[in-house]
Amino acid sequence: MKLSIKTIIPIIVILTACTDDIINNDASPSNIFRSFWEIMDERYVFFEEKGVNWDSIYFDYQPVFDTVRSNSAMIKAFDSILSHINDKHLSIVSNDGHYAGMFLNDTLHYSISFGKVYSTYDFSNLQTYSHLHLAQLPEGISYIRILPGLKKINVNDLNIRQYDYSNGLIIDLRDCTGGYMSGYNFCSIFLQDERVVFYKQTKAGKGHNDFSGLIPLKIKGENIIKKETPLIVLINRNTYSMGNGIASILKENTNAFLIGETTGGGGGSVMSVLLPAGWSLTFTQSKHYNLARKLIENGINPDIENIPLIDFWKEEHLDTGKDPQIEIAISILQTTK
Amino acid sequence: MKITLFLILIYLGGSTLLVAQEEETKSRGTLHNFRFGIGPIAYKNYYSIPNGLAGGSMSFTYQMEKEHKTKKRDFLLRANFDYSYLENSKVLTTSEPLFRRFKIRLGPGLLWPLNLKNNQLHLQAGGNISFYGEYIYPTESGGKHIYHPIPYGNWSINCNALIVARYQAGRITIEESLKVAIFTAGFFPEFQYTPTSIDNSYYWDFLKINTISTIPNYRMIENKIAIYFPLANNQTAISWRISYNHYNFENSQKYIEHNLGVGIRF
């Protein structure tokens, strides 16, 4: 029996020691950087499109992280790395909540004061859903705005049939900086059948070019809005990620007319993981392609370009509620009735 | 560490009793076991928790053992449910768990006696087939700290080898059981696993067997030592269970759980 105890105890010790093998507890900056680099190396999808030499990033920045001591210095170094990649989906958050990434620096140069727009252009019967606004405009025009963070919605719960959209619908994707892939389900109200609306491609291995084939993703149409209904989609630089995807789907699958600026892009889905010491990394884990099998990472172009100056949005718009892009949309729908 | 030392002491104490007692074993008949346990866990998976997290777990187990006298074998039926939380003490913005984990094991088994010519020590060997499933998902707190955390899970049907050693020491029974998965078949997330989609059809993919593996590529080891002693008209148990799992397919997972439990057998 003593022999069996001698056998069992080392097993227990080995199993207990395995804990160190499971949890990466090294909180040093160089270990945090190494984990970041390795996860990106194996799982990030846009190295080729972004023209990034990932090995040189390692050799350039490992010495930096060997010497930095503070969270703020690390955030600064990560900011520098992410600026090389130029993907607004990428971000790093420190364990005390500080952020490194392109999104806040590059996407949100301005934001629209939608409350002022609503009052300036006589919006009525405004209904607010989770991440979605629905309103009536004069002359048989209805308005739907998708807000950031939209998840799957039951489109039959939207009281859209109570609205008069006999002259058309405006779908406002401006400042829609993203949401969930399930938010694409919103497009089902404009579709009459089940159909492939875009393709995704994921990593299939750890190599930079190890990708799956194109995986078709479908949406089942709810046939709520008839296909003859005139649709105007408003987009701007802040239309990003899910907003960008919805713009692409509506452009290819409906008679929607896009007005505004080229969208900010963000053609992929993201996920986040913890780095050592409680830091976290968000990265793009799949690529999205439109029906023409072209990447939508670099944005969707409008049919009618209208780009007010940033100063206009920051000054006159805030003073008066004036919105030249919605004026064009209303004007087009009024002339096509 | 203190818990580990405490558990080792219990283990050594139990093992000492093992060699100190002598009494003939009685027929066991049908036994029902209920066990509740708690303990620490260390867990990681390549996909959603690549740097690992520590936490705590609690488990509830029911096991029925039925002795078949003529065929001289034991039939086992076991259901086990575990709940774990995973946290990161280094995250300064939250002290709440970042992920929760549910694990279920369910299945029958058979044990045959091995003749040791020893009235006190009884050895049984056999196997069981168990359904194993686990699901790890981010908490609300995890969703606040980690921008877009992703759930992860797998399920499998395992054929396990099972060895049970039982030593009758007076009114105390000491039982050591070791279970090792030999063969597994089930759904394990592949490298490109992306559980976010706009249609629900992919859920069916998760129900299909996509991986078949054997030891050593799929390692699932469970070791439990229990000391049973009479209390009122039942047998009460204190036990220590260690569960270890490591697989390394396209995605990998590794965890170790220590679980100190109390139970009742009647």
Interface residues (C-beta under 8 A of the other chain):
Chain A: M1 K2 I5 I8 I9 I11 I12 L15 T16 C18 T19 D21 I22 I23 N24 A27 S35 I39 S91 V93 N95 D96 G97 Y180 M181 S182 Y184 N185 V197 K200 T202 K203 A204 G205 K206 S212 L217 K218 I219 K220 S269 V270 M271 S272 V273 L274 L275 P276 A277 G278 S280 T282 Q285 S286
Chain B: T4 I8 Y11 L12 S15 L18 V19 A42 Y43 K44 S48 I49 P50 N51 G52 L53 A54 N88 S89 K90 V91 L92 T93 L98 L121 H145 I146 Y147 H148 P149 I150 E176 F191 Q192 T194 T196 S197 I198 D199 S201 N223 I242 Y244 E250 K254 Y255 I256 H258
